[in-house]
Amino acid sequence: MKLLEERIRADGQVKSAEILKVDSFLNHQMDVKLFRAMGEEWKRLFDGCGVNKLLTIEASGIGIAAVAGLVFDCPVVFAKKGKSRNLADDVYSTEVMSFTHGGMNTVLVSKDHLRAGDRVLIIDDFLANGAALDGLLDLVQQAGATVVGAGIAIEKAFQPGGARIRARGCRVESLARIASMDPETGVVFC
Amino acid sequence: MKLLEERIRADGQVKSAEILKVDSFLNHQMDVKLFRAMGEEWKRLFDGCGVNKLLTIEASGIGIAAVAGLVFDCPVVFAKKGKSRNLADDVYSTEVMSFTHGGMNTVLVSKDHLRAGDRVLIIDDFLANGAALDGLLDLVQQAGATVVGAGIAIEKAFQPGGARIRARGCRVESLARIASMDPETGVVFC
């Protein structure tokens, strides 16, 4: 998606060959008009797929998914990160490795909000190792719902998550796919 | 706001005299069309106040604020919860007591995204003791920016936060104000 690639070039900060800072428009300050354009692009890509629910994970996926939910005209559920101590019977839960903070997070969704028959589009800001996406796919599977695909803002295509998850048969539509990046020369898109 | 009060009556679950569960439409599954109506109501209430930025706090404020940002046509910043260990020089930070999880959270905003001259509307899902709102007000003050007011979805008016923060001179517009509630008889609005 040209608009997002241009914005990454203009306002993204390449901190290293692996770290891209986009907190001026994506995951700290949010350009919600850009989010609407992203939602419209996912709507075009997944048109006719019968999506009736968007699913994301706290925290930085929530704003993108909420605005996309207006475009899709459907409810948006965000999976919550918690400790395993208080797991109730009425939730689906899974474990997700956090590369940012280290350690494992328990991620959960209430059984009331994810059901067999739901046709779910997963939304997230980044896809790198794919740990968060694996966790969300697991939650949807536990519910007996169908994953229509995943709409990702920025995929670090030089990391293994995207290839691995596509190989599982999940359709992944990333609006910007980064082949490589470098603090000196910037970002190269696929 | 009649629409929100009706929704609380219909889908909110009063768990005790203090605990209201609204996770089917507000803070786990999100009814983003309701959020748009809420944004339009805050826009009407704060019309002419020169709001140029919305500020909220992760996680459950983000979806509401992102959709409201479309209505206000301005960027939305969410304060991040973190540990104090990694505090950089380029952030404003404050400590917020969490009544849900217990203990203190460090809450921070990048200095790049909150500046003197900003006219900030704070958005959050709940106002009870007012700890989160105190923290956000502190962050805006550190930045030398102006708080236009706070737009709250649900105020537990039987808890002290709202009265205390209004007494500080901050305009608070809560779309549903709960005077009392009871698992048997439901919610009484102010």
Interface residues (C-beta under 8 A of the other chain):
Chain A: D23 S24 H28 Q29 M30 D31 V32 K33 F35 R36 E58 A59 I62 G63 I64 A65 A66 V67 G69 L70 D73 P75 V76 V77 F78 K80 V109 S110 D112 H113
Chain B: D23 S24 H28 Q29 M30 D31 V32 K33 F35 R36 E58 A59 I62 G63 I64 A65 A66 V67 G69 L70 D73 P75 V76 V77 F78 K80 V109 S110 D112 H113
